[in-house]
Amino acid sequence: MALSTGSKIIKTAVFISGTGSNLKSLIKFSKLKKSPISINLIISNNPKSKGLEYANIFKIKKKVFSLKKITDEKKILFELKKDKIDLICLAGFMKILSKTFIKSFKGKILNIHPSLLPKFKGLNTHERAINKKEKYSGCTVHFVNSKLDSGKIILQKRVKIKKDDTPKTLAKKILSQEHKLYPKAILKVFSL
Ligand code: GRF
């Protein structure tokens, strides 16, 4: 699975929609010596994303595109090319990218999903896992292909669902595992 990158640092864009806690953990990871990536661009479809604050804090370029118009994807591709971006990390990004977009970045888009895929693709994963009386849920980092939450799995982390867990408590437990899993998955895919 490891893709050799020589000694070249992989220029990465992180796509967010909300809080951006995974973005924050990826930025921190990118600053470590062992990290194969640098984060050069933050893209959000939501101008109110709290995560955009990290662009100011860490002095990373940010761009907002609502993605309500098909031309927005073209504009994003233009930005990615301009900044020579090699990797896209979707991190709590709530928009579905078109097949054309995914094709033009084939094999270079990763996503983190808060369930043990292939279980519970899509939204409200924690609620569905609890309602199904699953013993475990967790998170998955995977390559993005044209089918939602269906690309090749890179790494997963299991989290136990306790009897008194609510979607909120489970989300919190899983989110803190996501922060560790995404950097680990990047290290697994890209060996320096
Ligand atoms: C995470 O649980 C992620 O897996 C899901 O949305 C949440 C985003 O959290 N897709 P954050 O914006 O990274 O804090």
Residues whose N, C-alpha, C, O or C-beta is under 5 A from the ligand:
A	BS01	GRF	G18 T19 G20 S21 N22 L23 A91 G92 I112 H113 P114
